[in-house]
Structure formats: C-alpha cells, structure tokens
Amino acid sequence: MNFRSGLVWIKHNSLLLSVLFGLLSGIALLIIKMQAVFSYSPDISGSEASGIAAIQLLVDGQDIYTDPEKAPFRLTQYTPLYFTIVTFLVKIMGWTGIEVHKIYVASRLVSNFFTLTTVSIAGYFIYRVTKQKIAALLTGLVLFHVLSFWFLTTSRPDSLLVLLTTLFIVTVYYAFENNDQKLWFLAIFIGVSAFFVKQSGAILPISAGVFWLIQRNFKMVLKLTGFGILTFGLYLAILPINTVELFFLNIVGGVANSASWGWFYDWTLQHWLLQFAPLMVLNALVSAYTIYYRPTGFYLFLVIASVLLFLFATSTAFKIGAGVGYYQDYLIVALIQLVLFFSMTSDLTGLKSAFIKSGTALFMIFMFLHCSLYVFMKYKSGMFRNFEALYIEDRKVAAYLREQRNLKPAEYVYICPAENFQGSFLSLFLFKNNLIPFPDLVYLADQNGTFNYDEFRRIVDEKGIRYVISPKGKAPANILGYNFANTLKYSSTMGSYDIYEAEKR
C-alpha cells in the first residue's frame, strides 16, 4: 500500500478511526475516574460533601428538609430521589452514617453507574433507529467524554438526571413511532421522577405539555397534566420530604440566589461558549430546518425540548452558585437530534462526503483527547495529595470529642471555614452535631436575605455552641461574620486544629 492509497483508506475510514481513538480514550478516562472514586479526595464532582451529608442524615434516620432558620441550620437544595437510592444501598451494606469514606464510594459508584447506563442507552437508541454502528458508538463516546469533562455526574444527583432525560427522550420517540398514548404517560412519569432528582428535571414534562399545546390537543394536555399531578403526589407521599412546606422551602430557598453576570461569565460562558459553539450552531440550524419542514412529530418535539432546556439552563446559569451542569440535559437532547438528523435525512448527500466525514472525525479525536487530558490534570493533584492523612486526622478529632470530651448528639459543634479542604471530613464525621452542615448555601442565603439567621446569633450570644473548631493558630470565625466575642475559651490543640469551648454560664 503506497502513501496515496493509505491516505485514501484513512479518508474513507476516518470515522472508524475516531471511534477506535474514542474507545481508547474512554477506557483511559474510565480508569482515571475509578481511581478518583476510591480516592480520599473530599470533592471530585463539585460540592460533593453536601450530597454526602444528606445521605448520612437519611442513613441515620434524620430529616434532610428542616426549617433553614432554626438550628441545626440545614439547607438541602436538591430533591431527594438520588439521595434515597444511595441511602438504600448504604443500608443494604450495613454501613452507618459515620463511615464517611464508604458513603463517598457508594455515591461515586452509583453516579458512575448511572452515567455509563446513560451513554449506553443513548448509543443503543441511535443504533436501533439508524442501524449505523459508528453513529451509535460516537454518540455514546461523545456523551461520556463531555459528561466526564464537566465532572458533575461523578458523585451528584446530576448522574440520575441525565439517565432519566435519556429515558424520557427514548420513551417519547417510541410513543410517536408506535402511536401509543400509554408511552406518553410513562414519559410523564419519568419526567416527574426527574424533578425529584433535581428541580431542572421539571422541564421534561413541561416540554411534553408544550408539544401537545402546539398541536392543539387540549384533551391530551389535560390527561398528561392530571397524571403528572398524581405522580407528583405519590412521590410526596413516599419520599423523605418531612413536610410539604419545609420541602419547598428548602428546594426553592436553596437555589434562590441572586443573579450575576460576572458569575455567569466565569463559571459558564468561558467554559461553554467557545468549546460547544459548533453544537449550539448546528442545533439552531437543524431546529430551524425542522420547524420549516416539520418532517415528523418526534423531530418537532426535539426542537421544543432543546429550546426549553437551553433557555432554562441559560437563565439559571446566571445564579450565583450555578454552572455548566444545567446544560447537561440540553447536550443530550441536542446531540440525539443532530445524530438522527445527519444520519437519516436523505437530502444531505453533499454533507456526507468523505471530506466532511474526515473533518468530523478529526474534530472528535481532538475533543476526546481534550476531555481526557483535562479530567486527568484536574484529578492529578488530588491523586498525589495525601487526603487520606487529612481523613484520618479529622476522624481522630471527631472521636476525641465524642469519646474523651463526652460530646452528646444534641450538642452543637461549629467548624470554622478553612482552606484546602481542611475540616471538610470533620464536618461529616460530626454530622449529628454540625451546626451549619452546608456553609456555602447558608452564606449565600444570608447574603441574599433569603433566610434570617438571627437564631444563630442568639445561640452564639447564649453560649449554646459546645465546641468551635478552628484551623490551628487562627481565631474562630464563622460563615455569617458574627463575632464570637467572649463566648469561647481555648480548650486544646489537636493536630492542625484549635478547639474552643463555650464559656460556662
């Protein structure tokens, strides 16, 4: 085979080569992710500890939705389905809430299982519809790499949300394909389930309602709405929500942060716009084409769903604390739309030339490489940092307070903010006593005036905090900026912590 014929072979098999590269890259990426799963890193998925704390509380039989303005100042911003599933598995294993690392591993394994299931279902769906193996494999590989690149499906409710989003789209497709109204009810059930994983899941059943409104089938809208309300009520009855009032107080108040252009630019726009501009442009063009020609009801539905998901993601990404994770559902819908469109539309012969295929394959290879290297570099510092030593030290401090200082479950401990994850494990080992288990959420709620924390200030003034734990050599300080004044006295130093005790009244 001479050089010229070799180039011709590569040109005609470029997509296959990109699949092979993507498989190798995906295997390497999976190995990196599994190393992170079993590591002692306190956060591999973004605000991971807040989810771990919710699971601990459920394992211990405590409520995760309580009055945010009363001690302990818990503020759980996500709906509970993911936490309930992980809690069920932890209980089956016989683990307790204090076995922190085991709960970390359980959540991470469950999230990775959901993510791998998502990409497998998406790829298999594309194969069933198009009968094209390469298109199916590329769909799964692209989803796996991008979801890994964003980190948010490694140990968070997002992993279950993307799975339910994929199942929702597949169910809607077969509802159209088989002209089966029963499948629409299954789709609504999946959509409502998605809401009870994360609030953004509400867009899924809404997109179904909007589609039937556009079709002027008001009878169908009423049927689906009624079924959705019944499903919603069922979940309220069986999930650990405490009371309906406290449930909504948490999931609404927990995300009611102020909007910020600077935050949107730093955490979303610069990470999303340039890298995924081709996806957004193609999604817009294909959506416009679909609206003009309306080839099938399913393609029109994908347009509606992708537009609603994109608009919702963009509007919520302006909130302080938000990020690219809101675009995950949009990514799945847009990718399925594009793969189906370019695989099945018959009048796009010019776009299916070897030149276009080669360009697409080369783009895929660079994308696979970028995502894998990015994840490796992000996790590398955690792999080589001795987080296990931090874990062991925090466990010893917690055991010291409980066993030698007779800390009781009803007594409060406040753990001062620190750098480099110091105290992150300690707050989890002391989850029964932790006065503010989710400090970042409480800080934002206080800054935005969402909730009133005068109760915390009263507890400080009345010396109601048994212990305050501060980084060694630093004066005690709290997330709300309230002065501890003369309410504390130095008690002891253990490892890298100074322990202060309430002055006896």
Secondary structure, 3 states (H helix, E strand, C coil): CCHHHHHHHHHHCHHHHHHHHHHHHHHHHHHHHHHHHHCCCCCCCCCHHHHHHHHHHHHCCCCCCCCCCCCCCCCCCCCCHHHHHHHHHHHHCCCCCCCHHHHHHHHHHHHHHHHHHHHHHHHHHHHHHHCCHHHHHHHHHHHHHHHHHCCCCCCCCHHHHHHHHHHHHHHHHHHHHCCCHHHHHHHHHHHHHHHCCCHHHHHHHHHHHHHHHHCCCHHHHHHHHHHHHHHHHHHHHHCCCCCHHHHHHHHHHCCCCCECHHHHHHHHHHHHCCCCHHHHHHHHHHHHHHHHHCCCHHHHHHHHHHHHHHHHHHHHCCECCCCHHHHHHHHHHHHHHHHHHHHHCCCCHHHHCHHHHHHHHHHHHHHHHHHHHHHHHHHHHHHHCCHHHHHHHHHHHHHHHHHHCCCCCCCEEEECCCCCCCCHHHHHHCCCCECCCCHHHHHHHHHHCCCCCHHHHHHHHCCCEEEEEEECCCCCCCCCCCCCCCCEEEEEEECCEEEEEECCC
